[in-house]
Amino acid sequence: MREPRLHQSKCFDWTLEDALMEAMVLAVAKLCKPAHSFSFPFVNFFSCIHTLSSQQLLERSVQSAIETKSYIQIADILSASKETSQASNPFSFLSNVHREHRTKIIDEILQSFIPIRPRNHPQRAYAYLLSFTLQSPDPLPLSLAILQRTLRSGCTPVPQTHLLLSSVWLHQRKQSDHAAANMLLQMNSIGYKPDGGVCNYLISSLCKVDQYEEAVHVLWSMGGAGCVPDLDSFSSVIGLLCQLRKTKNIGELMKEMVSKFRLSPRKEMVVKVLKSMRANKDVHEAVEMVIFLEEMNIQIGFESYELVVEMCLEYSLFVLAGKVVMRMTNRGFIPYIEVRQKVFDGLTAVGELEFAYILKKKFMELNS
C-alpha cells in the first residue's frame, strides 16, 4: 500500500495566488527559453507570456506540475485560478499520453490529494479530471475511481456529471454486454474497489435520464460487486418509479428493501409511494402497503394513514376506510374531523352501524 505524501505548508505566508503565479512563471519560463541567444531575456520572457491566453498558462502550469510530480501544486493552482472556461480542460494534454501511463499519472494525482486538508481543497481538480476522463475514448473504470475520490473528499460533482456518466455507462454496457457487477469490478484492475457511494451516484445518474430499468439492474448488481444497497440506493429508483407511476415495481422494491435488506423507509418516501398509488387509483395496493409496513414494524406517519383513508373514501370503500382508520387509531393517530365524519356516515349508509359506533367510541377515547 503506497504511503501518500503529506501536504507541507507554504513558507513566508504565500497566498494561493502567489503559488499560481510561481507555477505559471516556471512553466512559461521553460517554454520561452531563447533558442539562439540569451540577450534581452526579460523582453523575450514577457513577450511570450503576452502571446499565451490565461487558459494556456493554466494548462502549462498543470503540465509542469505533472512533469515534476509536484501533484499537490495542481490543487493549489486550480483552486487559485480565476479561469472558468468550459471550452478547454487543463488536463487535455493527457490525451496524447498512452492509456496505461495516463492512468498511472491520474492515480498518482488522486493519491497525492488524499492527505490534503481541507479535504475539498482539490474540488476543481477533481471536477476537471472527471470531465476529462468521462469524455475520453476509454472512460471506464478510471472515471469511477475519480468519482470515488471526489465523493470521499466531501465534494459534489458538477451537475453535468450525471449526464456524462449515464451516457458513458449505457454506451459501454451496450457495446460490451458485460454485467453491471463486472463493469464495477473493473475498478479492481487499477487498484480501487467499488463502494456504495459510486454505485448510488451511478444509480442516481441513470434515474435522472429516466433509465429506471438499468438503475434497477445496477441496484441488484451491487451485491455482486461487494457493495450493500442502502436507503439512498433505493430512494433514487423508487423516486423515479413514483414519477412514472410504476406502482407494481414500486411495491416489489419496497418489499425487497424492507424484508430482504432490513431497511426502514423514511416517512417522506412512504408518502411519495402512496401518492403515486393514489394518482394511479391503486387503492387496494396502497392498503396492502400500509399493512405490510405495519407487520414489518415500520413506523408510518399520520400523513400516510390519512392519504390511504382518503383514497378509500374517494371510491366509496367505506368498510376498507374504517379498517384503515382502526389501524390508524391503534397507532395513536386520529383522523381530521371531516374525514372521521365521512367514514362514520359512509359506514352507517352501508349498514355497518356496529362498526361505525366502535370507531366513534375510539375517537372519543383518543380525544379525552
Helices and strands as residue ranges (DSSP letters): H 16-31, H 41-51, H 54-67, H 71-80, G 92-96, H 99-113, H 123-134, H 142-152, H 160-176, H 180-185, G 186-190, H 196-208, H 212-221, G 223-225, H 231-244, H 247-255, I 256-260, H 267-279, H 283-295, H 302-314, H 318-330, H 337-349, H 353-367
